[in-house]
Amino acid sequence: MEIKDMNLEEIEERLTAIQSEMTAEDADIDALTSEVDELEARKAEIEAQIEKRAALEERVKAHGVVVKDFKQEEPKEMDVMEIRKSAEYIEAFANYIKTEDPSECRALLTENVSGGVVPVPSIVEERVRQAWERDGIMNRVRKTYIKGNLRVGFELSATGAVVHTEGAAAPTEETLVLGVVSLVPASIKKWITISDEVLDLGGEAFLDYIYDEVTYQIAKKASEQLVTAIVSAPTASTSTAVGIPVISATAISQSLVAEGLGNLSDSARDVVIIMNRATEAAFKAVQYDGNFATDIFEGLDREYTSALKSFSAASSGDTFAIIGDLGEGAQANFPNGQEIRIKFDDTSLAEADLVKIVGREFVALGVVGPGCFVKLVKG
């Protein structure tokens, strides 16, 4: 921007920047001095105009005329966030999903590029975020957004610290053995068919209908995949997998959850119990039948999943509940972000007047924290 077009705020910002630039070893002092002279002249010009305007206002007010405040405002362009919230962009994005032609979205974004991902409207981003948050298990899991396969190190074994008395022989060096868990992303897909009537819905109504169903089902499947990974983990850690201890129980007892807590390390702090709702009912039945005054769940929050069988339906060796800290013990890596990619197919089922919508999420899930989980298994 040329100095003659700057306002007071921009002049002050430039003067502050020059204050830093002048201390550089290769600073062009003569050029910076000349620029400061121009900035000061422009500032004086603006201040003189302000004084003239104020004097003019006073003269006009003397005649009993109310003078409206005058502010010279430059037209403000909408930023990307504001555009993504607009009704025009929501409609354009709905059309993009239906036609796979991003030109209308890009015209609104004023991006003269043909590649890259078209950003979703703010209402869609919010719905996707809420879908992950509504799933209690996935809401608690640590999330990262690193491209490609992710390798996460964990402590397989290590010697402890020792007390060293001054003058005594040096303590033995620590022996540390690390394991590495590889989180390899895979696609979770959900496809639905919609009628031509749904296709005719307006922009926001159409996006609400599509994303509500697709994102909910993908988040639910991711949750189930993580539970499966915990169930499939070995009982002892190896160089490539975190081990999860097992408590075998032939019946639910009042002390079972407390026993499970005793198998966790001190790194597990935000501990929950994950189970089928029918298993929760079985725990409560034991508490009610025994008229126990204590909480059989030891104050833990409960998260529910159908990926675990109920205690009554479980066979010997089946995991019916998991106790642990999802934030410390598990990780979800989204190489392409949490945004759900949508594909549109209006040809393969055209004879039935149906349109196929396919949603896809690329995510890696795994157990990464030793001592953060314990499995309750039917004996």
C-alpha positions in Angstrom: 0.0 0.0 0.0 1.3 3.5 -0.9 1.9 5.9 2.0 -0.5 8.5 0.4 -3.4 6.0 0.9 -2.6 5.0 4.5 -4.8 6.0 7.5 -3.5 6.8 11.0 -3.7 3.2 12.2 -1.8 1.9 9.3 0.9 4.6 9.7 1.4 3.6 13.4 1.7 -0.1 12.4 4.3 0.8 9.8 6.3 3.0 12.2 6.3 0.1 14.7 7.6 -2.3 12.0 10.4 0.2 11.1 11.4 0.3 14.7 12.2 -3.4 14.5 13.7 -3.3 11.0 16.2 -0.5 11.8 18.0 -2.8 14.3 18.8 -5.4 11.6 22.5 -5.7 10.7 21.8 -5.1 7.0 19.2 -2.4 7.5 19.1 0.4 4.8 19.0 3.4 7.2 18.8 6.0 4.5 15.7 4.3 2.9 14.0 3.8 6.3 14.7 7.5 7.2 13.1 8.6 3.9 10.1 6.4 4.6 9.7 7.8 8.1 9.8 11.4 6.6 6.9 10.4 4.2 4.9 8.7 7.0 5.2 11.8 9.3 4.1 14.0 6.4 1.1 11.8 5.7 0.2 11.8 9.4 0.4 15.6 9.6 -1.8 15.8 6.6 -4.4 13.6 8.1 -4.3 15.4 11.5 -4.7 18.7 9.7 -7.8 17.4 7.8 -9.2 16.2 11.2 -8.7 19.7 12.7 -10.3 21.4 9.7 -13.3 19.1 9.9 -13.7 19.7 13.6 -13.5 23.5 13.1 -16.1 23.3 10.3 -18.4 21.2 12.5 -18.2 23.7 15.3 -19.1 26.6 12.9 -22.1 24.6 11.5 -23.3 23.6 15.0 -23.3 27.3 15.9 -26.3 27.7 13.6 -28.2 25.0 15.5 -27.6 22.2 12.9 -27.0 18.7 14.2 -23.9 17.4 12.5 -23.7 13.7 11.8 -20.5 12.0 12.7 -18.4 11.5 9.7 -16.1 8.5 9.3 -14.3 7.6 6.2 -14.7 3.8 6.0 -13.2 1.7 3.3 -15.5 -1.0 1.9 -14.8 -4.2 3.9 -14.4 -7.4 2.0 -15.9 -10.5 3.5 -13.3 -12.9 4.8 -13.4 -16.7 4.1 -15.2 -17.4 7.4 -17.9 -14.9 6.7 -18.4 -16.3 3.2 -18.7 -19.8 4.5 -21.5 -18.7 6.8 -23.4 -17.0 4.0 -26.6 -18.4 2.5 -25.1 -18.0 -1.0 -22.2 -20.2 -0.1 -24.4 -22.8 1.6 -26.5 -23.1 -1.6 -23.4 -23.2 -3.8 -21.8 -26.0 -1.7 -25.1 -28.0 -1.9 -24.9 -27.6 -5.7 -21.3 -28.7 -5.6 -22.2 -31.9 -3.9 -25.0 -32.6 -6.4 -22.9 -31.7 -9.5 -19.2 -32.1 -8.3 -18.6 -28.7 -10.0 -16.8 -26.4 -7.5 -16.8 -23.3 -9.8 -19.7 -21.6 -8.0 -18.0 -22.1 -4.6 -14.7 -20.9 -5.9 -16.3 -17.8 -7.5 -17.7 -16.8 -4.1 -14.3 -17.5 -2.4 -12.5 -15.5 -5.2 -9.9 -18.3 -5.5 -8.6 -18.5 -9.0 -7.4 -22.1 -8.7 -8.7 -25.4 -10.0 -7.3 -27.8 -7.5 -7.4 -28.2 -3.7 -10.3 -29.0 -1.4 -13.4 -26.7 -1.4 -14.0 -25.6 2.2 -17.3 -26.7 3.7 -19.8 -24.2 4.9 -19.6 -23.3 8.6 -22.9 -25.1 9.3 -21.5 -28.3 7.9 -18.3 -28.0 9.9 -20.3 -27.5 13.0 -22.5 -30.5 12.3 -19.4 -32.7 11.7 -17.8 -31.5 14.9 -21.0 -32.2 16.9 -21.2 -35.7 15.4 -17.8 -36.6 16.8 -18.6 -34.9 20.1 -22.0 -36.7 20.5 -20.2 -40.0 20.4 -18.9 -40.2 23.9 -16.0 -42.5 23.2 -14.6 -40.6 20.2 -15.1 -37.3 22.0 -12.7 -38.4 24.7 -10.0 -39.8 22.4 -6.8 -37.8 21.7 -6.9 -36.5 18.1 -4.0 -35.7 15.7 -3.9 -34.5 12.1 -0.6 -35.9 10.7 -0.3 -37.0 7.1 0.5 -40.6 6.4 1.1 -43.4 8.8 1.9 -42.3 12.3 4.4 -44.1 14.6 3.8 -43.6 18.3 6.5 -44.6 20.8 5.7 -46.0 24.3 7.8 -47.2 27.2 8.0 -51.0 27.1 10.3 -51.2 30.1 12.6 -49.0 32.2 14.6 -49.1 35.4 13.6 -46.6 38.0 15.4 -43.6 39.5 17.7 -44.1 42.5 18.9 -42.0 45.4 22.6 -41.1 45.1 24.5 -40.2 48.2 27.3 -37.7 47.7 30.7 -39.4 47.4 29.1 -42.8 46.6 29.8 -44.6 43.4 27.8 -43.3 40.4 24.4 -45.0 39.9 23.9 -47.4 37.1 22.6 -45.9 33.9 18.9 -46.3 33.2 17.9 -49.1 31.0 15.1 -48.0 28.7 13.3 -50.2 26.2 10.8 -48.5 23.8 8.0 -50.0 21.7 6.4 -48.4 18.7 2.7 -48.5 17.7 2.0 -47.9 14.0 -1.3 -46.1 13.3 -2.2 -46.9 9.7 -5.2 -45.0 8.4 -8.1 -46.7 6.7 -11.3 -45.4 5.1 -14.6 -45.6 6.9 -17.5 -45.2 4.5 -21.2 -44.8 4.7 -23.5 -44.7 1.8 -27.2 -43.9 1.7 -29.8 -43.5 -1.1 -32.1 -40.6 -1.3 -35.1 -39.8 -3.5 -35.4 -37.1 -6.1 -37.7 -35.2 -3.6 -34.8 -34.9 -1.1 -32.5 -33.9 -4.0 -34.8 -31.0 -4.6 -34.4 -29.6 -1.1 -32.8 -26.2 -0.7 -29.1 -25.8 0.2 -29.2 -25.9 4.0 -32.0 -28.4 4.3 -30.3 -30.7 1.9 -26.9 -30.5 3.7 -28.6 -31.1 7.1 -30.3 -34.2 5.8 -27.1 -35.6 4.2 -24.5 -34.8 6.9 -26.7 -35.7 9.9 -27.0 -39.3 8.8 -23.5 -39.8 7.2 -21.4 -38.2 9.9 -23.3 -39.9 12.7 -22.8 -43.4 11.2 -19.1 -42.7 10.5 -18.4 -41.5 14.0 -20.2 -44.5 15.4 -18.2 -46.9 13.3 -14.9 -45.2 14.3 -15.9 -45.7 17.9 -16.7 -49.4 17.3 -13.3 -49.8 15.6 -11.5 -48.3 18.5 -13.3 -50.6 21.0 -12.4 -53.6 18.8 -8.7 -52.5 18.8 -8.8 -52.4 22.6 -10.4 -55.8 22.8 -7.9 -57.3 20.4 -4.9 -55.9 22.2 -2.5 -58.5 23.8 -2.4 -58.9 27.6 1.3 -58.0 27.7 3.0 -55.3 25.8 5.3 -56.2 22.8 7.7 -54.1 20.8 4.8 -53.2 18.4 1.7 -53.3 20.6 0.5 -51.9 24.0 -0.6 -54.7 26.3 -3.9 -54.5 28.3 -4.4 -56.6 31.4 -7.5 -58.8 31.8 -9.7 -59.5 34.8 -11.8 -62.6 34.4 -15.1 -62.8 36.1 -17.7 -65.5 36.1 -20.2 -63.1 37.7 -20.6 -59.4 38.3 -19.6 -58.4 41.9 -19.8 -55.2 43.9 -16.0 -55.0 43.9 -15.4 -55.8 40.2 -14.9 -52.2 39.0 -12.7 -51.4 42.0 -10.6 -54.4 41.1 -10.3 -53.1 37.5 -9.1 -49.7 38.7 -6.4 -51.4 40.7 -4.8 -52.5 37.4 -4.4 -49.0 36.0 -1.2 -46.9 36.2 -1.1 -43.4 37.7 -1.1 -42.0 34.1 -4.8 -43.0 33.8 -6.6 -40.0 35.3 -9.9 -39.3 33.3 -11.1 -42.9 33.7 -14.4 -44.2 32.3 -16.1 -47.5 32.0 -17.2 -48.6 28.5 -20.0 -51.2 28.1 -23.2 -52.3 26.6 -26.3 -50.7 28.3 -27.5 -54.2 29.2 -24.3 -54.7 31.2 -24.9 -51.5 33.1 -28.3 -52.9 34.1 -26.6 -56.1 35.3 -24.2 -54.1 37.5 -27.1 -52.1 38.9 -29.1 -55.3 39.6 -26.2 -56.6 41.8 -26.1 -53.3 43.7 -29.9 -53.2 44.2 -30.1 -56.9 45.2 -27.4 -56.5 47.8 -28.8 -53.2 49.0 -25.2 -51.8 48.8 -24.8 -48.2 49.9 -21.7 -47.6 47.8 -21.5 -46.8 44.0 -20.8 -50.0 42.2 -19.2 -47.9 39.4 -16.8 -46.1 41.8 -18.0 -42.7 40.5 -16.9 -43.4 36.9 -18.7 -41.9 33.9 -20.1 -44.5 31.6 -19.8 -44.6 27.8 -22.0 -47.0 25.9 -21.3 -49.1 22.8 -22.9 -52.0 21.0 -19.5 -53.2 20.0 -19.3 -55.1 23.3 -21.7 -57.9 24.1 -23.7 -57.7 27.3 -22.5 -59.7 30.2 -25.4 -62.2 29.9 -24.9 -62.6 26.1 -21.1 -62.9 26.3 -19.4 -66.2 26.0 -16.4 -67.3 28.0 -13.4 -65.1 26.9 -15.5 -62.3 25.6 -14.8 -58.7 26.8 -18.0 -57.3 28.3 -16.5 -54.0 29.7 -13.4 -51.8 29.4 -12.1 -49.5 32.1 -9.6 -46.8 31.2 -8.6 -43.4 30.1 -9.4 -42.8 26.4 -7.5 -39.5 26.3 -4.2 -41.0 27.5 -4.5 -44.6 26.2 -5.9 -44.2 22.7 -5.3 -42.0 19.7 -7.1 -41.1 16.5 -5.1 -39.7 13.6 -7.0 -37.9 10.8 -4.5 -37.4 7.9 -7.0 -35.3 5.9 -8.8 -33.7 8.9 -12.1 -34.6 10.4 -14.1 -33.3 7.5 -16.3 -36.0 5.9 -15.8 -36.3 2.1 -19.0 -36.7 0.2 -19.4 -38.3 -3.2 -22.6 -38.0 -5.3 -23.9 -40.6 -7.8 -27.2 -39.9 -9.6 -26.7 -42.5 -12.4 -26.3 -46.0 -11.0 -29.8 -46.1 -9.4 -31.5 -43.7 -11.8 -34.0 -46.3 -12.9 -35.4 -46.3 -9.4 -35.4 -42.5 -9.1 -32.8 -42.8 -6.4 -29.5 -41.0 -5.8 -26.5 -42.6 -4.0 -24.6 -40.5 -1.5 -21.2 -41.8 -0.2 -19.5 -40.4 2.8 -15.8 -41.2 3.6 -13.5 -40.5 6.5 -9.8 -41.5 6.5 -8.7 -42.2 10.0 -6.2 -44.4 12.0 -7.2 -45.7 15.5 -5.1 -47.5 18.1 -4.0 -48.0 21.7 -0.9 -46.0 22.5 -0.7 -45.7 26.3 0.5 -48.5 28.6 -1.4 -48.9 31.9 -4.4 -46.9 30.7 -6.9 -49.7 30.1 -8.1 -53.0 31.7 -10.5 -55.4 30.1 -13.3 -57.2 32.1 -13.7 -60.6 30.5 -16.3 -63.3 31.1 -14.7 -66.3 32.7 
